């Protein structure tokens, strides 16, 4: 049967069909992308000892110069790369106290600029100084800063002004959104959380995926929630391809694969660069391979960040290399850590001239080795900008606080308190003897306590009591402890065990 189409139209149809046959294979052919990722670098812009290596002296690992070199090396060998960070850039080195471009710790963000970062989901420690300082840090970034579930309390707008980005790489449209841990309010001080509203991360992730999936070939969640919550996210959503995570400091040598979602995380303290190679075809990841590049230190390498790293290293050394005391410890392992916690609690008590001192275990970020203590060592133990607070406690509150500790072990050390207790036949806890500095507690008397503003913002969780009226001591916890170290000169790691069970 003869065609009813005119010859000219038939020619156009044949031409269109031929073009379609030519173009379709090009549109559907596999495309490669390499995701480079970091997380929880905690201001580790300088190399440090590889503590896990048994040789002496230990080799050095990490630092932003090595990171920059590794990033450049991968970029030279890969078709297309995307460089992302999953939060906690701040807290861990005195560089976070240095003002740069109007922000304390701003030099760290400038170093990320020089390395060519392309996206940052903030972590809880990026708010340690203040919410206002975080906004200043974000303003220095020449790359997108985004989070979907941290919004301004009044306007409901994401605090970073962005909740996601879409980038094009090697012919791929890639949608990336950020989410913060549901524990945010427990992880930052009350002052840092003011004005910020936290939304449920899974609900926001579903909303983001629904928005991004139709527009893109690949959807990535950049999370600061921890590897366990990342796994929950992976089984709770559809349409997500990759999770680049942080917060739990998990060193995944090979990514996890859960419910069709690839989960990667690079450890902490700038010791590794995560490398995730993906092949994408028809809006799906068809092959993938992930690894960690260990950042061993080489002193002769020069990169885009070398000059800035060296200048801040020189500046910080002038003040923080000075020896302020000596740490003496015969205790090993956990015993040494317990001795340090007891000293820190006692130093806060003494700094506030209080009866009791409190230290939360999570606030101790490094252990001291026997020998000289530099100001840098002490800063790495207590890197937070926590203020020292003084407050009144009734004897009854002290009794209730001791019961709360015995029932839940909330992760604190208490200086000045001793308690003898037992369990009755039914398993109930009975306090037999409760002393403050060797004297029996009078439930009708008033005593004074000292702790950080962070701990007291979580008084219900740590102490089991409603937050009392607080008096600011006009000094930080670090200031109080540094003063005590200088006064004592030699500190022994005495392990204080204030709670003793009587059998």
C-alpha positions as CSV (number, residue, x, y, z in Angstrom):
1,X,0.0,0.0,0.0
2,X,1.4,3.4,-1.0
3,X,2.1,5.9,1.8
4,X,-0.4,8.7,2.0
5,X,2.4,11.2,3.2
6,X,3.9,13.6,0.7
7,X,7.4,12.8,-0.4
8,X,8.8,15.8,1.4
9,X,7.2,14.9,4.7
10,X,8.3,11.2,4.3
11,X,11.9,12.5,3.9
12,X,11.6,14.5,7.1
13,X,10.2,11.6,9.0
14,X,13.0,9.3,7.9
15,X,15.5,12.0,8.9
16,X,14.0,12.4,12.3
17,X,13.9,8.7,12.9
18,X,17.6,8.4,11.9
19,X,18.5,11.3,14.2
20,X,16.6,9.6,17.1
21,X,18.4,6.3,16.6
22,X,21.7,8.2,16.7
23,X,20.9,10.4,19.7
24,X,19.3,7.8,22.0
25,X,22.4,5.7,22.6
26,X,24.3,9.0,23.5
27,X,21.6,10.0,26.0
28,X,21.5,6.6,27.7
29,X,25.2,5.9,27.8
30,X,26.8,5.4,31.2
31,X,28.4,8.5,32.8
32,X,31.0,8.6,35.6
33,X,31.2,10.8,38.6
34,X,33.6,10.7,41.6
35,X,32.5,12.1,44.9
36,X,35.3,13.3,47.2
37,X,34.2,13.7,50.8
38,X,35.3,14.6,54.3
39,X,33.5,15.0,57.6
40,X,34.3,15.8,61.3
41,X,37.6,17.5,60.5
42,X,37.4,19.4,63.8
43,X,39.8,22.2,62.9
44,X,42.6,19.6,62.2
45,X,44.4,21.8,59.7
46,X,47.8,20.6,60.9
47,X,49.1,17.0,60.9
48,X,49.1,15.0,64.1
49,X,50.4,11.7,65.4
50,X,48.9,8.5,64.1
51,X,48.0,7.3,67.6
52,X,47.1,3.8,66.3
53,X,50.6,3.1,65.0
54,X,52.8,1.2,67.6
55,X,56.2,2.4,66.4
56,X,58.1,5.3,68.1
57,X,58.2,8.0,67.0
58,X,54.7,7.7,65.5
59,X,54.2,9.0,61.9
60,X,52.2,12.1,61.3
61,X,48.9,12.0,59.5
62,X,46.4,14.6,58.2
63,X,46.3,18.3,57.9
64,X,44.8,20.5,55.2
65,X,48.0,20.6,53.1
66,X,47.9,16.8,52.7
67,X,44.1,16.9,52.1
68,X,44.6,19.5,49.3
69,X,47.3,17.4,47.7
70,X,45.1,14.3,47.8
71,X,42.2,16.2,46.3
72,X,44.3,17.6,43.5
73,X,45.8,14.1,42.8
74,X,42.3,12.6,42.3
75,X,41.1,15.4,40.2
76,X,44.0,14.8,37.8
77,X,42.9,11.2,37.2
78,X,39.1,11.3,37.2
79,X,36.7,12.4,34.5
80,X,34.5,14.5,36.9
81,X,34.6,15.1,40.6
82,X,32.4,16.6,43.3
83,X,33.9,17.7,46.6
84,X,31.6,17.7,49.7
85,X,31.9,18.0,53.5
86,X,29.4,16.6,56.0
87,X,30.0,19.0,58.9
88,X,31.9,19.6,62.1
89,X,34.7,21.7,60.5
90,X,35.0,23.6,63.8
91,X,36.3,22.8,67.3
92,X,39.6,21.1,68.1
93,X,42.4,23.6,67.5
94,X,43.0,27.2,68.6
95,X,42.6,28.4,65.0
96,X,38.8,28.5,65.8
97,X,39.5,31.4,68.2
98,X,41.3,33.4,65.5
99,X,39.1,36.0,63.7
100,X,39.5,35.9,59.9
101,X,37.2,37.9,57.6
102,X,35.0,38.7,60.6
103,X,34.4,35.1,61.8
104,X,36.2,33.2,64.5
105,X,37.6,30.1,62.7
106,X,37.0,31.8,59.4
107,X,40.4,30.8,58.1
108,X,39.2,27.2,58.0
109,X,36.4,28.1,55.6
110,X,38.9,30.1,53.5
111,X,41.1,26.9,53.3
112,X,38.1,25.0,52.0
113,X,37.6,27.7,49.4
114,X,41.1,27.3,48.2
115,X,40.6,23.5,47.9
116,X,37.6,24.0,45.8
117,X,34.8,22.5,48.0
118,X,31.4,22.4,46.3
119,X,29.0,21.8,49.2
120,X,28.9,21.8,53.1
121,X,26.2,20.6,55.4
122,X,27.0,22.2,58.8
123,X,27.6,20.0,61.9
124,X,26.6,20.7,65.5
125,X,30.1,21.8,66.4
126,X,30.0,24.4,63.7
127,X,27.6,26.3,66.1
128,X,29.9,25.9,69.2
129,X,31.0,29.5,69.3
130,X,27.5,30.9,68.5
131,X,24.8,30.7,65.9
132,X,25.8,34.2,64.8
133,X,29.4,33.1,64.2
134,X,28.2,30.2,62.1
135,X,26.4,32.6,59.9
136,X,29.6,34.5,59.5
137,X,31.5,31.3,58.6
138,X,28.8,30.5,56.0
139,X,29.2,34.0,54.5
140,X,32.9,33.4,53.9
141,X,32.2,30.2,51.9
142,X,32.5,30.5,48.1
143,X,30.6,27.2,47.8
144,X,27.0,26.4,48.8
145,X,26.1,25.8,52.4
146,X,22.8,24.1,52.8
147,X,20.6,22.2,55.3
148,X,16.9,21.2,55.0
149,X,15.9,20.6,58.6
150,X,17.5,23.6,60.4
151,X,15.3,26.6,59.9
152,X,14.9,30.0,61.4
153,X,12.5,29.8,64.2
154,X,10.5,32.9,63.1
155,X,10.5,32.7,59.3
156,X,10.8,28.9,58.7
157,X,13.5,29.6,56.1
158,X,16.6,27.4,56.2
159,X,19.3,29.0,58.3
160,X,21.7,28.7,55.3
161,X,19.1,30.2,52.9
162,X,19.5,26.9,50.9
163,X,18.2,23.4,51.6
164,X,19.5,21.8,48.5
165,X,21.6,22.4,45.3
166,X,21.6,21.0,41.8
167,X,24.9,20.8,40.0
168,X,25.9,19.5,36.5
169,X,28.9,17.2,36.1
170,X,29.8,15.2,33.1
171,X,26.3,15.5,31.6
172,X,24.7,14.4,34.9
173,X,22.3,16.6,36.9
174,X,23.0,15.9,40.6
175,X,20.7,17.0,43.4
176,X,22.2,17.3,46.9
177,X,20.4,18.2,50.1
178,X,21.6,18.4,53.7
179,X,20.2,17.2,57.1
180,X,21.3,17.6,60.7
181,X,21.1,15.1,63.6
182,X,17.8,14.9,65.6
183,X,20.0,15.3,68.7
184,X,20.9,18.9,67.7
185,X,19.4,20.5,70.8
186,X,21.4,18.1,73.0
187,X,24.6,18.7,71.1
188,X,24.8,22.5,71.2
189,X,24.6,25.0,74.0
190,X,21.2,26.7,74.8
191,X,22.6,30.0,73.5
192,X,23.7,28.5,70.2
193,X,20.3,26.9,69.7
194,X,18.4,30.1,70.2
195,X,16.5,31.1,67.1
196,X,17.0,27.7,65.4
197,X,14.2,25.2,64.8
198,X,15.0,21.5,64.1
199,X,12.7,19.6,61.8
200,X,12.4,15.8,61.6
201,X,15.2,14.7,59.3
202,X,13.4,11.7,57.6
203,X,10.4,13.8,56.8
204,X,12.5,16.5,55.3
205,X,14.6,14.0,53.4
206,X,11.4,12.5,51.8
207,X,10.4,16.0,50.8
208,X,13.8,16.8,49.3
209,X,13.8,13.5,47.4
210,X,10.3,14.1,46.0
211,X,11.5,17.6,44.8
212,X,14.8,16.5,43.4
213,X,14.2,13.1,41.9
214,X,12.1,14.3,38.9
215,X,14.7,17.0,38.1
216,X,18.0,15.0,38.4
217,X,19.9,11.9,37.5
218,X,21.4,11.3,40.9
219,X,20.2,12.3,44.4
220,X,22.7,12.6,47.3
221,X,21.9,13.3,51.0
222,X,24.8,15.1,52.8
223,X,24.1,14.2,56.4
224,X,25.4,15.0,59.9
225,X,23.3,12.4,61.7
226,X,25.7,9.4,62.3
227,X,26.0,6.1,60.5
228,X,23.2,4.4,62.4
229,X,20.7,7.2,61.6
230,X,22.0,7.1,58.0
231,X,21.0,3.5,57.9
232,X,17.6,4.3,59.2
233,X,17.2,7.0,56.6
234,X,18.2,4.5,53.8
235,X,15.5,2.1,54.7
236,X,12.9,4.8,55.3
237,X,12.9,6.5,51.8
238,X,12.7,5.7,48.1
239,X,14.6,7.5,45.3
240,X,17.8,8.2,47.3
241,X,21.1,7.1,45.7
242,X,23.9,8.1,48.0
243,X,24.4,9.2,51.6
244,X,27.6,11.1,52.4
245,X,27.6,11.1,56.2
246,X,29.3,12.5,59.3
247,X,28.8,13.0,63.0
248,X,29.6,9.4,64.2
249,X,33.3,9.6,63.1
250,X,32.9,6.2,61.4
251,X,35.7,5.1,59.2
252,X,34.1,3.2,56.5
253,X,36.9,1.6,54.4
254,X,34.2,0.4,52.1
255,X,30.7,2.0,51.9
256,X,27.6,0.3,53.3
257,X,24.9,-0.6,50.9
258,X,21.4,-0.6,52.4
259,X,18.1,-0.7,50.6
260,X,19.8,0.3,47.4
261,X,21.5,3.3,49.0
262,X,25.3,3.7,49.2
263,X,26.4,5.1,52.6
264,X,29.9,6.6,52.9
265,X,31.8,8.2,55.7
266,X,35.5,9.2,56.1
267,X,36.3,8.9,59.8
268,X,37.4,12.1,61.5
269,X,40.2,14.7,62.2
270,X,41.2,15.0,58.5
271,X,42.9,11.6,58.5
272,X,41.3,10.4,55.3
273,X,39.8,11.6,52.1
274,X,36.8,9.6,51.0
275,X,36.6,8.6,47.3
276,X,33.4,7.2,45.9
277,X,33.3,6.3,42.1
278,X,29.8,6.0,40.6
279,X,28.6,5.0,37.2
280,X,25.1,6.4,36.4
281,X,22.8,5.3,33.6
282,X,19.1,6.2,33.1
283,X,18.9,7.9,36.5
284,X,20.3,4.9,38.4
285,X,23.7,4.0,39.8
286,X,24.8,0.9,37.9
287,X,28.2,0.4,39.4
288,X,30.1,1.9,42.4
289,X,33.3,1.6,44.3
290,X,34.4,3.5,47.4
291,X,37.6,3.8,49.4
292,X,39.5,6.0,51.9
293,X,42.8,7.6,51.0
294,X,44.9,7.9,54.2
295,X,46.5,11.3,54.4
296,X,50.1,10.5,55.5
297,X,52.2,13.7,56.1
298,X,55.0,14.7,53.7
299,X,56.7,17.9,54.8
300,X,57.9,19.0,51.3
301,X,54.5,19.2,49.6
302,X,53.2,22.6,48.5
303,X,49.6,23.3,47.7
304,X,47.1,26.1,47.4
305,X,46.6,26.2,51.2
306,X,50.2,25.9,52.2
307,X,50.8,29.6,52.8
308,X,47.7,30.1,54.9
309,X,48.3,26.9,56.9
310,X,51.9,27.9,57.7
311,X,50.9,31.5,58.7
312,X,48.3,30.3,61.2
313,X,50.5,27.5,62.5
314,X,53.3,30.1,63.3
315,X,50.8,32.5,64.9
316,X,49.3,29.8,67.2
317,X,52.6,28.2,68.2
318,X,53.8,31.5,69.7
319,X,51.1,31.3,72.4
320,X,50.2,27.6,72.6
321,X,53.5,25.9,72.6
322,X,54.4,27.1,76.1
323,X,54.5,24.5,78.8
324,X,52.0,25.2,81.6
325,X,52.4,22.1,83.8
326,X,53.3,18.5,84.1
327,X,50.9,15.5,84.0
328,X,51.9,12.6,86.2
329,X,50.0,9.3,85.7
330,X,50.7,5.7,86.6
331,X,47.1,4.8,85.5
332,X,46.6,3.1,82.2
333,X,43.8,3.2,79.6
334,X,40.4,4.0,81.1
335,X,41.9,4.8,84.5
336,X,43.9,7.6,83.0
337,X,40.8,9.1,81.4
338,X,38.9,8.8,84.7
339,X,41.7,10.7,86.5
340,X,41.7,13.5,84.0
341,X,37.9,13.8,84.3
342,X,38.2,14.0,88.1
343,X,40.8,16.8,87.8
344,X,38.7,18.8,85.4
345,X,35.6,18.6,87.6
346,X,37.7,19.7,90.6
347,X,39.3,22.6,88.7
348,X,35.9,23.9,87.9
349,X,34.8,23.6,91.5
350,X,37.9,25.4,92.6
351,X,37.6,28.1,89.9
352,X,34.1,29.0,91.1
353,X,34.9,28.5,94.8
354,X,32.0,26.0,94.9
355,X,31.3,22.9,97.0
356,X,30.8,20.6,94.0
357,X,32.2,20.5,90.4
358,X,30.7,18.7,87.4
359,X,32.3,17.5,84.2
360,X,30.5,15.7,81.3
361,X,32.5,12.9,79.7
362,X,31.7,14.1,76.2
363,X,33.4,17.4,76.9
364,X,36.8,15.7,77.3
365,X,38.1,15.5,73.7
366,X,41.6,14.2,74.3
367,X,43.6,12.4,77.0
368,X,46.9,13.7,78.4
369,X,50.0,11.6,78.1
370,X,52.5,11.7,81.1
371,X,54.9,14.6,80.8
372,X,54.8,18.3,80.0
373,X,51.4,19.9,79.3
374,X,51.4,22.7,76.8
375,X,48.6,25.1,76.4
376,X,47.9,23.4,73.1
377,X,47.5,20.0,74.8
378,X,45.0,21.5,77.3
379,X,43.1,23.3,74.4
380,X,42.7,19.9,72.7
381,X,41.3,18.4,75.9
382,X,38.8,21.3,76.3
383,X,38.3,22.9,72.8
384,X,34.9,24.3,73.5
385,X,34.0,27.9,74.3
386,X,31.9,26.8,77.4
387,X,31.4,29.4,80.1
388,X,31.8,28.5,83.8
389,X,28.6,28.7,85.8
390,X,27.9,28.7,89.5
391,X,24.6,27.7,91.0
392,X,22.8,26.8,94.3
393,X,21.6,23.3,95.2
394,X,19.5,22.3,98.1
395,X,20.6,19.2,100.1
396,X,17.5,17.5,98.7
397,X,18.5,18.3,95.2
398,X,21.9,16.8,95.8
399,X,20.2,13.6,97.1
400,X,18.0,13.4,94.1
401,X,20.9,14.1,91.8
402,X,22.8,11.2,93.4
403,X,19.8,8.9,92.8
404,X,19.6,10.0,89.2
405,X,23.3,9.2,88.7
406,X,22.9,5.7,90.2
407,X,19.9,4.9,88.2
408,X,21.0,6.1,84.8
409,X,24.8,6.7,84.8
410,X,24.4,9.9,82.7
411,X,28.1,10.3,81.8
412,X,29.3,12.9,84.3
413,X,32.1,13.2,86.9
414,X,31.4,14.9,90.2
415,X,34.1,16.4,92.4
416,X,33.4,16.9,96.1
417,X,30.7,14.3,96.5
418,X,30.9,10.8,98.0
419,X,28.1,8.3,98.2
420,X,27.6,4.9,99.7
421,X,24.6,2.9,98.5
422,X,23.1,-0.5,98.2
423,X,20.2,-2.3,96.5
424,X,17.4,-3.8,98.6
425,X,15.8,-7.2,98.0
426,X,13.5,-5.7,95.4
427,X,16.5,-4.1,93.5
428,X,15.6,-0.6,94.6
429,X,18.6,1.8,95.2
430,X,19.0,3.1,98.8
431,X,21.5,5.8,99.6
432,X,23.2,4.9,102.9
433,X,25.7,7.8,103.3
434,X,26.0,11.1,101.3
435,X,28.9,13.5,101.9
436,X,30.0,16.8,100.5
437,X,33.7,17.4,101.1
438,X,33.6,14.8,103.9
439,X,30.6,16.2,105.7
440,X,27.1,14.7,105.7
441,X,24.6,16.3,103.4
442,X,21.8,18.3,105.2
443,X,18.7,18.2,103.0
444,X,17.7,21.6,104.3
445,X,21.0,23.3,103.7
446,X,22.2,25.1,100.5
447,X,25.3,24.1,98.6
448,X,27.0,25.5,95.5
449,X,27.9,23.8,92.3
450,X,30.1,24.7,89.3
451,X,29.8,23.4,85.7
452,X,29.8,24.6,82.1
453,X,26.9,26.5,80.6
454,X,26.5,23.5,78.1
455,X,26.1,21.0,80.9
456,X,23.7,23.2,82.8
457,X,21.6,23.7,79.7
458,X,21.2,19.9,79.9
459,X,20.7,19.8,83.7
460,X,17.6,17.6,83.4
461,X,19.5,15.0,81.4
462,X,22.8,15.1,83.3
463,X,21.7,15.9,86.9
464,X,18.0,14.9,86.9
465,X,17.0,18.4,88.2
466,X,15.4,21.4,86.6
467,X,17.9,24.0,85.6
468,X,18.7,26.2,88.7
469,X,19.4,29.9,88.7
470,X,22.8,30.4,87.2
471,X,25.6,32.9,87.9
472,X,28.1,33.5,85.1
473,X,31.6,33.5,86.4
474,X,33.0,35.7,83.6
475,X,35.5,33.0,82.6
476,X,35.5,29.9,80.4
477,X,36.0,26.4,81.7
478,X,39.3,26.4,79.8
479,X,40.4,29.5,81.6
480,X,39.6,28.0,85.0
481,X,41.4,24.8,84.2
482,X,44.4,26.5,82.8
483,X,44.7,28.7,85.9
484,X,44.6,25.6,88.1
485,X,47.2,23.8,86.1
486,X,49.5,26.7,86.3
487,X,48.9,27.0,90.1
488,X,49.6,23.3,90.8
489,X,52.4,22.9,88.2
490,X,52.3,19.1,88.7
491,X,49.0,17.2,88.4
492,X,48.5,13.6,89.3
493,X,45.9,11.4,87.6
494,X,44.1,10.4,90.8
495,X,41.0,8.3,90.0
496,X,38.1,9.5,92.2
497,X,35.3,7.0,92.7
498,X,32.6,8.9,94.6
499,X,29.9,6.2,94.3
500,X,30.6,3.0,96.2
501,X,28.2,0.1,96.4
502,X,27.9,-1.7,99.8
503,X,27.2,-5.4,99.3
